[in-house]
Amino acid sequence: MPLDPHTESWDVHRLPRAAGKTFLVTGGNAGIGYFVAEQLAGTGAAVVLGCRDLAKAESAMASIRSRVPGARVRHLRLDLADLPSLKATADTLDLPHLDAVVHNAGVALDEPPRRVTKDGHELMFGTNHLGHFALTRWLAPLLSAAPAGRVVTVGSFVAKSEQLDPDDLQSRNDYRPKRAYGRSKLAQMYFGFALDRRLRAAGSTVRSVVVHPGGALDSLTPARPQVHMRTSAERMAGLPAGLLLQGKEAGAWPAVRAVLDPDVAGGQLWGPRVFGLRGRPHREPVRGNLADAAAAAHLWDASADLADVAPDLGLGLG
């Protein structure tokens, strides 16, 4: 595999300082989102954890503060499955600007039955994609007010092998949970790429970057007592997988780089360097189904209608 000089020079353990900046991480209380928040907090930035559960947010914030003395972290009550609540949620941020939002939160179901949000949307599509689509609309003024605002969308390796059914975006006709999850993540990635195309066309200073964490397992993830624990048996069982996969702290690296690295450009895709599954963050080509601009444009129009937000998302997009 040819070496990427930018990848080689980026040190995931020595991140650039970002004091004075503010970042919002959805789902920042657990999993990859927690490690994104922890790593960003270590740069001196103010980090907002967007999640529904206050108790879980407090545990996550306590964990970050125990590892990052003086960490500037706070909680934003955020329910992506409740679309009508998102405008008021964004209003409560009370910020002059927002330097980046990491669209990380997600729901993954393993078994039927098909579940829906209170708005009637299939739960994974409604939360993972529509919730972030609508949230971007209400964060638009804050992102536009930043010198170089960024929207970082966390997709998934599994999305690369999925296809959206334009006539059944919400899996009403043939619901299979794992496939529905993969399609919801593909929808997120389509959104991230389409958003950047529209931002560029509109002459916006905001940029949109898409990332994925590769193969990130709990069994390979370092413990954080307030947030995540693993037994010795789980750690030993996960060791063979460590040859190809990684823990969630490493799964956070592409998103963290997309937020912090000024050399990361809008419209790019970043994931782990080794087979897209593990290792340092590396720029990947956007190809195959991910490069289907027509499918992304159709999804955009459908999403604006389903989420009941203006198609320009308040960013002056065409």
C-alpha positions in Angstrom: 0.0 0.0 0.0 1.6 3.3 -1.0 2.3 5.7 1.8 0.3 8.9 2.1 2.7 11.6 3.4 -0.1 13.4 5.1 -1.1 10.2 6.9 2.4 9.5 8.0 2.9 13.0 9.5 -0.4 13.0 11.4 0.2 11.8 15.0 -3.0 10.6 16.6 -1.4 10.9 20.0 -0.2 14.5 19.6 -3.1 16.4 18.3 -2.9 20.1 17.4 -4.3 22.6 20.0 -7.8 23.9 19.4 -8.3 26.2 22.3 -11.0 28.7 21.6 -13.0 26.4 19.4 -16.2 24.6 20.1 -17.2 21.2 18.8 -20.5 19.3 19.2 -20.4 15.5 19.1 -23.7 13.7 18.8 -23.8 10.5 20.8 -20.7 11.7 22.7 -21.6 9.8 25.8 -20.7 6.3 24.6 -18.8 4.2 22.0 -16.9 6.0 19.3 -18.6 9.3 20.1 -17.2 9.2 23.6 -13.6 8.8 22.3 -14.1 11.5 19.7 -15.2 13.8 22.6 -12.3 12.7 24.9 -9.7 13.3 22.2 -11.1 16.6 21.1 -11.3 17.7 24.8 -7.6 17.0 25.0 -6.9 19.8 22.5 -8.2 22.5 24.7 -11.4 22.9 22.7 -14.9 23.2 24.3 -16.8 20.0 23.6 -20.5 19.6 23.8 -21.9 16.0 24.2 -25.2 15.7 22.5 -27.3 12.8 23.9 -30.7 12.1 25.4 -29.7 10.6 28.8 -28.4 13.1 31.3 -27.0 10.5 33.7 -25.0 8.9 30.9 -23.7 12.3 29.8 -22.6 13.1 33.3 -20.7 9.8 33.5 -19.0 10.5 30.2 -18.1 14.0 31.3 -16.7 12.7 34.6 -14.6 10.2 32.6 -13.2 12.9 30.3 -12.4 15.2 33.1 -10.6 12.4 34.9 -8.3 11.9 31.9 -8.1 15.5 30.7 -7.6 17.9 33.6 -9.4 21.2 33.0 -11.5 19.7 30.2 -14.2 22.0 29.0 -17.2 19.7 28.4 -20.9 20.1 28.7 -24.1 18.3 27.8 -26.8 19.1 25.3 -30.0 17.2 25.6 -30.5 15.8 22.1 -33.0 13.4 20.8 -32.5 12.8 17.1 -35.5 10.6 16.9 -37.7 13.6 17.8 -37.4 15.8 14.7 -39.7 18.6 16.0 -37.5 19.1 19.1 -34.3 19.8 17.2 -34.8 23.5 16.5 -35.3 24.2 20.2 -32.4 22.0 21.1 -30.0 23.9 18.7 -31.3 27.2 20.2 -30.2 26.1 23.7 -26.6 25.9 22.6 -26.4 29.7 23.1 -23.1 30.0 21.2 -21.7 32.8 18.9 -20.6 30.1 16.5 -19.9 26.3 16.2 -16.6 25.2 14.7 -17.7 21.7 13.9 -20.4 19.1 14.5 -19.6 15.4 14.4 -22.7 13.5 13.3 -21.9 10.3 15.2 -25.0 9.2 17.2 -26.8 6.2 15.9 -29.1 3.3 16.6 -28.4 -0.3 15.5 -31.0 -3.0 15.9 -30.2 -6.7 15.4 -33.6 -8.2 15.4 -37.2 -7.5 14.2 -39.7 -6.2 14.7 -39.4 -2.9 12.7 -39.6 0.0 15.0 -40.5 3.6 14.4 -39.8 7.0 15.9 -42.7 9.1 17.3 -42.8 10.8 13.9 -43.5 7.4 12.2 -40.1 7.0 10.6 -38.2 3.7 10.6 -36.1 4.0 13.8 -32.6 3.7 12.3 -33.2 5.7 9.1 -35.1 8.3 11.2 -32.5 8.7 13.9 -29.2 8.0 12.1 -30.0 10.0 8.9 -33.1 12.2 9.1 -32.2 13.4 12.6 -28.8 14.5 11.5 -30.1 16.0 8.3 -32.6 18.1 10.3 -30.1 19.0 13.0 -27.8 20.4 10.3 -30.6 22.8 9.3 -30.9 24.2 12.8 -27.1 24.4 13.4 -26.6 26.2 10.1 -26.4 29.7 11.5 -23.8 28.7 14.0 -21.7 26.7 11.5 -21.8 29.6 9.0 -20.7 32.1 11.7 -17.5 30.1 12.3 -14.4 31.0 10.3 -14.3 27.5 8.8 -17.2 25.5 10.0 -17.2 21.7 9.4 -19.8 19.0 9.3 -18.2 15.6 9.9 -20.5 12.7 9.2 -19.6 9.3 10.6 -20.7 6.6 8.2 -19.8 2.9 8.3 -17.7 0.4 6.4 -20.8 -1.8 5.9 -22.5 1.0 4.0 -20.1 0.4 1.1 -21.8 -2.8 0.1 -25.4 -1.5 0.5 -27.8 0.1 -2.0 -30.7 2.4 -1.3 -34.1 1.5 -2.6 -35.5 4.9 -3.7 -39.0 3.5 -3.5 -38.5 2.0 0.0 -36.1 4.2 1.9 -37.6 3.2 5.2 -37.7 -0.5 4.7 -41.5 -0.8 4.9 -41.7 -3.6 2.3 -38.7 -5.8 3.3 -37.4 -5.1 6.8 -34.1 -6.7 7.7 -32.4 -5.0 10.6 -28.8 -5.3 9.6 -29.5 -4.2 6.1 -31.7 -1.4 7.3 -28.8 -0.2 9.5 -26.3 -0.4 6.6 -28.7 1.6 4.4 -29.2 4.3 7.1 -25.4 4.7 7.3 -25.2 4.8 3.5 -27.8 7.6 3.6 -25.7 9.5 6.1 -22.7 9.2 3.8 -24.7 10.3 0.7 -25.8 13.3 2.8 -22.3 14.2 3.7 -21.0 14.1 0.1 -24.1 15.9 -1.3 -23.8 18.6 1.4 -20.3 19.4 0.4 -21.2 19.7 -3.3 -24.0 22.1 -2.4 -21.8 24.1 0.0 -19.2 24.6 -2.7 -21.7 25.6 -5.2 -23.2 28.2 -2.8 -19.7 29.6 -2.0 -20.1 28.7 1.7 -17.1 28.6 4.0 -18.6 25.5 5.7 -17.2 22.2 4.6 -18.6 18.6 4.9 -16.3 15.6 5.4 -17.3 11.9 5.6 -15.5 9.4 7.8 -15.9 5.8 8.9 -14.3 4.0 11.9 -13.5 0.7 10.2 -14.0 -2.3 12.4 -14.2 -1.1 15.9 -15.0 -3.6 18.7 -15.9 -3.2 22.3 -13.6 -6.1 23.2 -10.6 -4.2 21.8 -11.5 -0.9 23.4 -9.7 0.4 26.5 -11.7 0.6 29.6 -13.3 3.8 30.8 -14.8 2.9 34.2 -17.6 5.4 34.1 -18.5 4.6 30.5 -17.1 1.2 29.3 -15.8 -1.8 31.1 -14.5 -5.1 29.7 -13.7 -8.3 31.5 -10.4 -10.1 31.1 -12.2 -12.9 29.2 -13.6 -10.3 26.8 -10.2 -8.8 26.3 -8.6 -12.2 25.6 -11.4 -13.2 23.3 -10.9 -10.1 21.3 -7.1 -10.4 20.8 -7.3 -12.5 17.5 -9.6 -9.9 16.0 -7.0 -7.3 16.7 -5.0 -8.5 13.7 -7.6 -6.9 11.4 -9.9 -4.8 13.6 -9.4 -2.2 16.4 -10.9 -0.6 19.4 -13.3 2.3 19.5 -10.6 4.8 20.6 -8.9 4.1 17.3 -12.2 4.1 15.5 -12.5 7.8 16.6 -9.3 8.8 14.8 -10.7 9.6 11.4 -13.5 11.8 12.8 -11.0 13.6 15.1 -8.7 14.3 12.1 -11.6 15.5 10.0 -12.4 18.1 12.7 -8.8 19.3 13.4 -6.7 18.9 10.3 -6.7 22.0 8.1 -5.4 19.8 5.2 -8.6 17.7 5.2 -10.9 19.1 2.5 -14.6 19.0 2.0 -16.0 16.1 0.1 -13.3 13.8 1.2 -13.7 10.3 2.8 -11.4 9.3 5.6 -11.1 5.9 7.3 -8.5 3.6 8.8 -5.4 3.0 6.7 -5.1 -0.8 6.8 -7.8 -2.3 4.5 -10.2 0.4 5.7 -10.5 -1.6 9.0 -7.8 -0.5 11.3 -4.9 1.9 11.8 -4.2 5.6 11.4 -6.7 7.8 9.6 -6.2 7.7 5.8 -7.9 9.4 2.9 -9.9 6.9 0.8 -11.2 7.3 -2.8 -14.9 8.0 -3.1 -16.1 5.3 -5.6 -18.7 2.7 -6.3 -22.1 3.3 -4.7 -20.7 6.1 -2.6 -20.0 8.2 -5.7 -23.7 7.9 -7.0 -24.5 11.6 -7.1 -28.0 11.0 -8.6 -29.0 8.7 -5.7 -27.7 11.2 -3.2 -29.7 14.0 -4.9 -32.9 11.9 -4.8 -32.3 11.1 -1.2 -31.7 14.8 -0.4 -35.1 15.9 -1.8 -36.8 13.0 0.0 -35.1 13.8 3.3 -36.0 17.4 3.2 -39.7 16.4 2.7 -39.6 13.7 5.4 -37.8 15.9 7.9 -40.0 18.9 7.1 -37.0 21.3 6.6 -36.1 23.7 3.8 -34.1 21.9 1.1 -31.3 24.6 1.4 -30.9 23.7 5.1 -30.6 27.4 5.9 -27.2 27.5 4.3 -28.3 29.1 1.0 -27.8 25.8 -0.9 -29.2 25.3 -4.3 
